[in-house]
Amino acid sequence: MDFGLGFDKVVVILVMAAVFIGPKRLPAYAAKAARFVRGARALADQARERMRDEIGPEFDDVEWSTLDPRRYDPRRIIREALREDPPRQPSAVTAAHDRDGEDAGPAQKGNQ
């Protein structure tokens, strides 16, 4: 996972932590942070394995990046939905034409 933290940002965070926490307590807090990260990673791995077990072999075939909600633009979705033509319902005239093989409008249909 990439949280958008470059080396320079990490250094700034470490310097700020050293200033605010103090050099004496910094190792203890760093150890706590490391334990938290390891626990979070283990939890994510367990969740991934459970999903793989429940979904089955299709789990590896899923393109997860396409499901990223940051990729969806509501304006684009609405624009595309409005641009699409609704499915056409066959009218009675079209159905009668298909059934008889010729154009049987309402006036002709009554005479048959």
N, C-alpha and C positions, 0 to 999 in steps of 0.2 A: 504494500500500500504506500502510496505517495501522498503525503499531507501537504506538499508544496513547501517544505522546509529545506532551504538550501543550507550549505555549510555556514554562511555568514549569519543567517538567522539563528542557527543553533548556538553559535558562539555568543551572540548577543543575549540569548536566553540564559546560557550558562553564566555569563558575567553578571546579569541581573540577579540570578539565583544566588550567586556567591555574595553579592552585596546585600541583598535583603535577608537571606537566611543566615549568612555568616559562615566563615570557613570551618568552624568547629562542628556545626550541625549539618553541613553540606554532605558529607559521606553517608550519614544515616538517611537523609532524604533521598539521595541518589540510589541507595540500596532499596528503599521503599518503592521508588519509581520503577526500578528494574524489575522488582517482584510483580508490580502491577502490570507492566508491559508483558512479562512472561505469562501471567495469568490470563490476560486478555487474549494473547495469541493462542494459548491452549484452549480457551473457550471458543474462539473462532474456528480452530481446527476441529474440535469436537462437533460443532454445529455443521461444518462442511461434511464431515464423515457421516453424520446422521442423515443429512440431506442425500448424500450419495447412496446410503443404504436404503432410504425410503423411495427415492426416485428410480434408482436402478442404473443401468448402463446409459440411459439417455442423459444423465447428469453431465457426463463429459462432453456430450454433443451440443449442449446449450451454449449459445454465444451470449455470455453474460454482459458484455459491454453494450449490446443493443437494448438491454433492459434498464440501463442507467437513466434514472428520472431526470438527470440534468440535460439529457439529450433531447427531451421533449419540449417543444415550443407550443404553448396553447394557441397562439395566434396562427401558426402554420397548420395545426390540426383542424381548427375551425375553418380556415380558408380552404383547405383541401376537402373538408366535408361539405361545404357549401358549393364547391365547384363540381362535385360529382353529381351525375344525373341519377335521380331516384330510379329504382327498378320499375319497369313499365308493367302495368297490370293489363292483361288482355281484355279488350272490350267485348261486348256481346256480338258486335258485328264481326270482329276478327275471329272469335270463337266459332261463329256460324260459318264463316268463310272457310276455316280450317276443317270443319266437320263435313261440309257439303262439297268442298272442292271448287266452289264458285262463290261469287259475292252474293250473299243472301242478306240483304238489308232487312230492316223491320217491316217494310211494306211487302217485300217479296216473301218473307217468312210466313206471314199470315195466309198467303194465297196457296201455299203448298199443301 
